[in-house]
Amino acid sequence: MANVEKVTFNNSTSREFSKTVKQRVDQYFEENNISKHANAQMVLKTIILLSVYLGCYALIISGQFSLGTMWFLTFLMGIGMAGVGFSVSHDALHGAYSSNKYVNRALGFTFDLLGANGYIWKITHNIIHHTYTNIHGHDEDLEVAGFIRLSPHSEHKPIHRVQHILAFFAYSLAMVFWVFIKDYKHFLKTNIGPYKDKSHPISEWIILFVTKAIYYTYILVLPMLLLDITWVHLLIGFLTLQLTAGVIIGVIFQLAHVVEGTDHPVPDEENMIDEHWMIHEMVTTNNFARDNKALCWFVGGLNFQIEHHLFPRICSVHYPAISPIVEKTAKEFDIPYNHHETFFEAVASHYRTLKKFGDPEFTYTEAQA
């Protein structure tokens, strides 16, 4: 990603929406006398998802099952892995799971348990993505791979013509790349997004190498030492785990921003987005399948991305309740509230967007967003 100057927002405009929606959401929690953090339902979900992931691993490593059964358990483990990332790690790393920073810190290490690095995630996701959503050259989430064009403002390449086919394969490989390359690459970068000469504490370097070593040991070394399998069996199981989690995570996150209706704004000559930051988040973000309780449970409320971007420090378990408040307020101020009724409608919209951005003759305007 090219080194560019930081983008600013014209927060002197449209303050009333920001003030009103914050007041109404705060009022909801005050009137109902509930915490903005995890409740018993969230704690139970945490236990269940961690039990699926760790339980499947324990069953595999016991060596009591056939190769076919162990392969199926790696598939279930991949689903559990995605669920833990969505519902436990994500909230904890945002500081939303608990009012206690030590609880968030401890649960944030579940991300490292999955083979990723929580420290780098907080930089690239919490800070960069959440601040510069859908702004080309800043939002790291738009940089999945060189052969995938997720921004209409990035350079078009001939291979982008078939990106609507390649993209879903790329998403499935995302976790493999993350586990072995992505975190190290970010640690070694001089510039991350708009941040120049970014240095990292020695303690974070130590945590990176220690947690990666722990992950490689329990996911690759121990199965080879304790199970009667070949390296081919190990590779099949490992890839099943990673590809399953990768495609689930990749698709869910793309449905939030790279769909029809969401904006990809360009800063003006002074490198400013001429709207309030909260308005920017509204026009660049999309919800989907809000009435699908099972999906909402599994993805940790990430189908309520609008609420998440406006209130990232509120636990995801509360998003379904505050969604009508945000939508009502947006309508009052004539601000878009992008959403798809179902999961498959959102996937179809993402697919059509990939085709549009892959067409060299497609010309993007904000009116088409």
TISELO-454222 format. One line per 2 residues: number of its first residue (from 1); their letters; for each residue z, x, y of C-alpha. Coordinates in nm, 2 decimals. Layout:
BEGIN
NUM) a) Z X Y ~ ...;
END
This chain:
BEGIN
1) ma) 0.00 0.00 0.00 ~ -0.09 0.14 0.34;
3) nv) 0.18 0.24 0.58 ~ 0.19 -0.02 0.86;
5) ek) 0.42 -0.11 1.15 ~ 0.68 -0.37 1.10;
7) vt) 0.59 -0.73 1.18 ~ 0.81 -0.93 1.41;
9) fn) 0.84 -1.31 1.44 ~ 0.85 -1.52 1.76;
11) ns) 1.19 -1.67 1.69 ~ 1.21 -1.80 2.05;
13) ts) 0.99 -2.09 1.94 ~ 1.07 -2.38 1.71;
15) re) 1.44 -2.31 1.71 ~ 1.52 -2.68 1.68;
17) fs) 1.39 -2.70 1.32 ~ 1.59 -2.39 1.22;
19) kt) 1.91 -2.52 1.38 ~ 1.87 -2.87 1.24;
21) vk) 1.79 -2.79 0.88 ~ 2.08 -2.54 0.87;
23) qr) 2.32 -2.79 1.01 ~ 2.21 -3.06 0.77;
25) vd) 2.24 -2.84 0.46 ~ 2.58 -2.71 0.57;
27) qy) 2.69 -3.07 0.62 ~ 2.58 -3.16 0.27;
29) fe) 2.82 -2.90 0.12 ~ 3.10 -2.98 0.36;
31) en) 3.08 -3.36 0.31 ~ 3.07 -3.32 -0.07;
33) ni) 3.34 -3.04 -0.06 ~ 3.14 -2.81 -0.29;
35) sk) 3.08 -2.44 -0.29 ~ 2.73 -2.30 -0.21;
37) ha) 2.78 -2.07 -0.51 ~ 2.77 -2.12 -0.89;
39) na) 2.94 -2.42 -1.05 ~ 3.05 -2.49 -1.41;
41) qm) 2.69 -2.60 -1.49 ~ 2.56 -2.26 -1.37;
43) vl) 2.82 -2.06 -1.56 ~ 2.74 -2.26 -1.88;
45) kt) 2.37 -2.18 -1.83 ~ 2.45 -1.82 -1.78;
47) ii) 2.64 -1.81 -2.11 ~ 2.36 -1.99 -2.30;
49) ll) 2.07 -1.77 -2.17 ~ 2.26 -1.44 -2.22;
51) sv) 2.35 -1.57 -2.57 ~ 1.98 -1.64 -2.65;
53) yl) 1.88 -1.29 -2.54 ~ 2.16 -1.09 -2.69;
55) gc) 2.19 -1.32 -2.99 ~ 1.83 -1.27 -3.09;
57) ya) 1.87 -0.90 -3.05 ~ 2.18 -0.90 -3.27;
59) li) 2.00 -1.10 -3.54 ~ 1.71 -0.86 -3.53;
61) is) 1.92 -0.54 -3.54 ~ 2.12 -0.68 -3.83;
63) gq) 1.82 -0.62 -4.06 ~ 1.89 -0.93 -4.26;
65) fs) 1.56 -1.11 -4.19 ~ 1.20 -1.07 -4.29;
67) lg) 0.94 -0.91 -4.06 ~ 0.80 -1.25 -3.98;
69) tm) 1.14 -1.39 -3.88 ~ 1.22 -1.07 -3.67;
71) wf) 0.89 -1.11 -3.49 ~ 0.97 -1.47 -3.41;
73) lt) 1.31 -1.36 -3.28 ~ 1.14 -1.11 -3.04;
75) fl) 0.94 -1.41 -2.90 ~ 1.26 -1.61 -2.85;
77) mg) 1.42 -1.30 -2.70 ~ 1.13 -1.28 -2.45;
79) ig) 1.19 -1.64 -2.34 ~ 1.56 -1.56 -2.31;
81) ma) 1.48 -1.25 -2.11 ~ 1.28 -1.45 -1.86;
83) gv) 1.55 -1.71 -1.83 ~ 1.82 -1.45 -1.76;
85) gf) 1.60 -1.29 -1.50 ~ 1.54 -1.63 -1.33;
87) sv) 1.88 -1.78 -1.35 ~ 2.13 -1.50 -1.36;
89) sh) 1.99 -1.17 -1.22 ~ 1.80 -1.33 -0.94;
91) da) 2.09 -1.53 -0.80 ~ 2.33 -1.24 -0.84;
93) lh) 2.10 -0.99 -0.67 ~ 2.06 -1.23 -0.38;
95) ga) 2.44 -1.25 -0.35 ~ 2.41 -1.62 -0.42;
97) ys) 2.58 -1.65 -0.76 ~ 2.94 -1.59 -0.63;
99) sn) 3.13 -1.55 -0.31 ~ 3.28 -1.24 -0.47;
101) ky) 3.05 -0.94 -0.42 ~ 3.19 -0.77 -0.73;
103) vn) 3.09 -1.06 -0.95 ~ 2.74 -1.05 -0.80;
105) ra) 2.73 -0.68 -0.85 ~ 2.83 -0.71 -1.22;
107) lg) 2.59 -0.99 -1.30 ~ 2.32 -0.81 -1.10;
109) ft) 2.33 -0.54 -1.37 ~ 2.18 -0.80 -1.61;
111) fd) 1.86 -0.71 -1.44 ~ 1.90 -0.35 -1.54;
113) ll) 1.99 -0.47 -1.89 ~ 1.64 -0.62 -1.91;
115) ga) 1.48 -0.28 -1.83 ~ 1.43 -0.33 -1.45;
117) ng) 1.61 -0.18 -1.16 ~ 1.82 -0.41 -0.94;
119) yi) 1.85 -0.18 -0.64 ~ 1.47 -0.15 -0.60;
121) wk) 1.43 -0.52 -0.65 ~ 1.66 -0.60 -0.37;
123) it) 1.44 -0.38 -0.14 ~ 1.10 -0.50 -0.25;
125) hn) 1.20 -0.87 -0.31 ~ 1.51 -0.96 -0.11;
127) ii) 1.41 -0.77 0.20 ~ 1.04 -0.71 0.21;
129) hh) 0.90 -1.02 0.02 ~ 1.15 -1.27 0.17;
131) ty) 1.09 -1.14 0.53 ~ 0.71 -1.08 0.52;
133) tn) 0.60 -1.35 0.28 ~ 0.22 -1.36 0.22;
135) ih) 0.16 -1.10 0.49 ~ -0.10 -0.85 0.36;
137) gh) 0.01 -0.49 0.38 ~ 0.38 -0.59 0.38;
139) de) 0.45 -0.83 0.10 ~ 0.48 -0.62 -0.22;
141) dl) 0.45 -0.93 -0.44 ~ 0.08 -0.95 -0.34;
143) ev) 0.02 -0.61 -0.50 ~ 0.02 -0.70 -0.87;
145) ag) -0.28 -0.47 -0.97 ~ -0.59 -0.33 -0.81;
147) fi) -0.81 -0.57 -1.00 ~ -0.62 -0.87 -0.88;
149) rl) -0.67 -1.00 -0.52 ~ -0.38 -1.22 -0.42;
151) sp) -0.45 -1.20 -0.05 ~ -0.77 -1.31 0.12;
153) hs) -0.72 -1.02 0.37 ~ -0.73 -0.74 0.11;
155) eh) -1.04 -0.55 0.03 ~ -1.28 -0.73 -0.21;
157) kp) -1.40 -0.55 -0.52 ~ -1.66 -0.66 -0.77;
159) ih) -1.41 -0.70 -1.05 ~ -1.23 -0.97 -0.84;
161) rv) -1.51 -1.20 -0.94 ~ -1.35 -1.25 -1.28;
163) qh) -0.99 -1.22 -1.16 ~ -0.91 -1.58 -1.25;
165) il) -0.96 -1.47 -1.61 ~ -0.79 -1.13 -1.59;
167) af) -0.49 -1.24 -1.38 ~ -0.30 -1.40 -1.66;
169) fa) -0.34 -1.09 -1.88 ~ -0.22 -0.88 -1.59;
171) ys) 0.09 -1.10 -1.55 ~ 0.17 -1.06 -1.92;
173) la) 0.16 -0.68 -1.89 ~ 0.38 -0.68 -1.58;
175) mv) 0.71 -0.62 -1.76 ~ 0.57 -0.32 -1.96;
177) fw) 0.46 -0.17 -1.63 ~ 0.80 -0.25 -1.48;
179) vf) 1.00 -0.09 -1.76 ~ 0.80 0.24 -1.77;
181) ik) 0.64 0.29 -1.43 ~ 0.71 0.05 -1.15;
183) dy) 1.08 0.15 -1.07 ~ 1.01 0.52 -1.09;
185) kh) 0.71 0.48 -0.87 ~ 0.91 0.30 -0.60;
187) fl) 1.19 0.55 -0.61 ~ 0.93 0.83 -0.55;
189) kt) 0.75 0.65 -0.27 ~ 0.79 0.79 0.08;
191) ni) 0.70 0.45 0.23 ~ 0.78 0.11 0.08;
193) gp) 0.59 -0.17 0.25 ~ 0.67 -0.14 0.63;
195) yk) 0.97 0.10 0.56 ~ 0.89 0.46 0.65;
197) dk) 1.06 0.77 0.49 ~ 1.28 0.55 0.27;
199) sh) 1.55 0.76 0.10 ~ 1.77 0.64 -0.18;
201) pi) 2.14 0.73 -0.25 ~ 2.21 0.98 -0.53;
203) se) 2.42 0.71 -0.69 ~ 2.12 0.48 -0.73;
205) wi) 1.91 0.76 -0.88 ~ 2.19 0.81 -1.14;
207) il) 2.21 0.44 -1.21 ~ 1.83 0.43 -1.25;
209) fv) 1.82 0.70 -1.52 ~ 2.14 0.59 -1.70;
211) tk) 2.04 0.22 -1.72 ~ 1.68 0.31 -1.82;
213) ai) 1.81 0.54 -2.09 ~ 2.04 0.26 -2.22;
215) yy) 1.75 0.02 -2.23 ~ 1.52 0.26 -2.41;
217) ty) 1.79 0.33 -2.66 ~ 1.88 -0.02 -2.76;
219) il) 1.53 -0.16 -2.74 ~ 1.33 0.12 -2.90;
221) vl) 1.55 0.39 -3.06 ~ 1.82 0.18 -3.24;
223) pm) 1.57 -0.06 -3.41 ~ 1.37 0.24 -3.54;
225) ll) 1.69 0.41 -3.67 ~ 1.86 0.10 -3.81;
227) ld) 1.57 -0.12 -3.94 ~ 1.33 -0.06 -4.23;
229) it) 1.03 -0.08 -4.01 ~ 0.74 0.14 -3.91;
231) wv) 0.64 0.24 -3.55 ~ 0.37 -0.02 -3.57;
233) hl) 0.62 -0.29 -3.64 ~ 0.83 -0.17 -3.35;
235) li) 0.53 -0.17 -3.12 ~ 0.44 -0.53 -3.22;
237) gf) 0.79 -0.65 -3.16 ~ 0.83 -0.47 -2.83;
239) lt) 0.50 -0.59 -2.70 ~ 0.58 -0.95 -2.81;
241) lq) 0.91 -0.94 -2.62 ~ 0.75 -0.79 -2.30;
243) lt) 0.43 -1.00 -2.30 ~ 0.62 -1.32 -2.35;
245) ag) 0.87 -1.25 -2.06 ~ 0.59 -1.10 -1.84;
247) vi) 0.35 -1.40 -1.85 ~ 0.64 -1.65 -1.79;
249) ig) 0.78 -1.45 -1.50 ~ 0.44 -1.36 -1.35;
251) vi) 0.31 -1.72 -1.35 ~ 0.63 -1.88 -1.21;
253) fq) 0.64 -1.64 -0.92 ~ 0.27 -1.68 -0.83;
255) la) 0.30 -2.06 -0.82 ~ 0.53 -2.02 -0.52;
257) hv) 0.29 -1.85 -0.28 ~ -0.06 -1.80 -0.41;
259) ve) -0.18 -2.16 -0.43 ~ -0.39 -2.40 -0.23;
261) gt) -0.21 -2.51 0.09 ~ 0.00 -2.19 0.15;
263) dh) -0.09 -1.97 0.45 ~ -0.17 -1.60 0.46;
265) pv) -0.11 -1.53 0.83 ~ -0.22 -1.23 1.02;
267) pd) -0.01 -1.07 1.29 ~ -0.15 -1.06 1.65;
269) ee) -0.24 -0.75 1.84 ~ 0.13 -0.69 1.91;
271) nm) 0.20 -0.71 1.54 ~ 0.38 -1.04 1.58;
273) id) 0.36 -1.37 1.39 ~ 0.36 -1.62 1.66;
275) eh) 0.61 -1.86 1.50 ~ 0.97 -1.88 1.40;
277) wm) 1.05 -1.70 1.08 ~ 1.17 -2.02 0.91;
279) ih) 0.84 -2.19 1.00 ~ 0.66 -1.89 0.85;
281) em) 0.85 -1.94 0.53 ~ 0.76 -2.31 0.52;
283) vt) 0.39 -2.26 0.56 ~ 0.37 -1.97 0.31;
285) tn) 0.58 -2.12 0.03 ~ 0.52 -2.39 -0.23;
287) nf) 0.74 -2.60 -0.46 ~ 0.64 -2.75 -0.79;
289) ar) 0.76 -2.98 -1.06 ~ 1.07 -3.08 -0.88;
291) dn) 1.14 -3.37 -1.11 ~ 1.11 -3.16 -1.43;
293) ka) 1.48 -3.10 -1.51 ~ 1.41 -2.88 -1.81;
295) lc) 1.19 -2.65 -1.62 ~ 1.43 -2.64 -1.32;
297) wf) 1.71 -2.55 -1.56 ~ 1.52 -2.27 -1.72;
299) vg) 1.36 -2.11 -1.41 ~ 1.68 -2.12 -1.21;
301) gl) 1.54 -2.35 -0.94 ~ 1.25 -2.11 -0.86;
303) nf) 1.03 -2.42 -0.86 ~ 1.22 -2.49 -0.54;
305) qi) 1.09 -2.18 -0.36 ~ 1.10 -2.34 -0.02;
307) eh) 1.47 -2.40 -0.04 ~ 1.52 -2.05 -0.19;
309) hl) 1.34 -1.88 0.09 ~ 1.52 -2.07 0.36;
311) fp) 1.86 -2.03 0.19 ~ 1.85 -1.73 -0.05;
313) ri) 2.23 -1.70 -0.05 ~ 2.28 -2.05 -0.18;
315) cs) 2.29 -2.07 -0.56 ~ 1.98 -2.21 -0.72;
317) vh) 2.18 -2.48 -0.90 ~ 2.20 -2.66 -0.57;
319) yp) 1.83 -2.65 -0.47 ~ 1.74 -2.99 -0.62;
321) ai) 2.01 -3.15 -0.41 ~ 1.92 -3.00 -0.08;
323) sp) 1.54 -3.03 -0.13 ~ 1.52 -3.39 0.00;
325) iv) 1.71 -3.27 0.31 ~ 1.47 -2.99 0.38;
327) ek) 1.17 -3.21 0.31 ~ 1.29 -3.49 0.54;
329) ta) 1.37 -3.24 0.82 ~ 1.03 -3.08 0.78;
331) ke) 0.85 -3.41 0.82 ~ 1.05 -3.50 1.13;
333) fd) 0.93 -3.18 1.29 ~ 0.57 -3.21 1.16;
335) ip) 0.60 -2.90 0.95 ~ 0.42 -2.87 0.61;
337) yn) 0.63 -2.91 0.30 ~ 0.40 -2.77 0.03;
339) hh) 0.45 -2.89 -0.32 ~ 0.28 -2.99 -0.65;
341) et) 0.41 -3.27 -0.85 ~ 0.38 -3.10 -1.19;
343) ff) 0.38 -2.75 -1.33 ~ 0.02 -2.78 -1.46;
345) ea) -0.10 -2.90 -1.12 ~ 0.05 -2.58 -0.97;
347) va) -0.11 -2.36 -1.23 ~ -0.45 -2.53 -1.17;
349) sh) -0.41 -2.47 -0.80 ~ -0.33 -2.10 -0.86;
351) yr) -0.63 -2.07 -1.08 ~ -0.86 -2.22 -0.82;
353) tl) -0.71 -1.99 -0.55 ~ -0.78 -1.69 -0.77;
355) kk) -1.14 -1.80 -0.80 ~ -1.17 -1.85 -0.42;
357) fg) -1.02 -1.51 -0.34 ~ -1.24 -1.35 -0.60;
359) dp) -1.56 -1.49 -0.44 ~ -1.71 -1.23 -0.21;
361) ef) -1.86 -1.51 0.00 ~ -1.54 -1.69 0.05;
363) ty) -1.42 -1.68 0.41 ~ -1.05 -1.75 0.47;
365) te) -0.93 -1.95 0.77 ~ -0.59 -2.09 0.83;
367) aq) -0.74 -2.44 0.82 ~ -0.83 -2.37 0.46;
369) a) -0.48 -2.26 0.37;
END
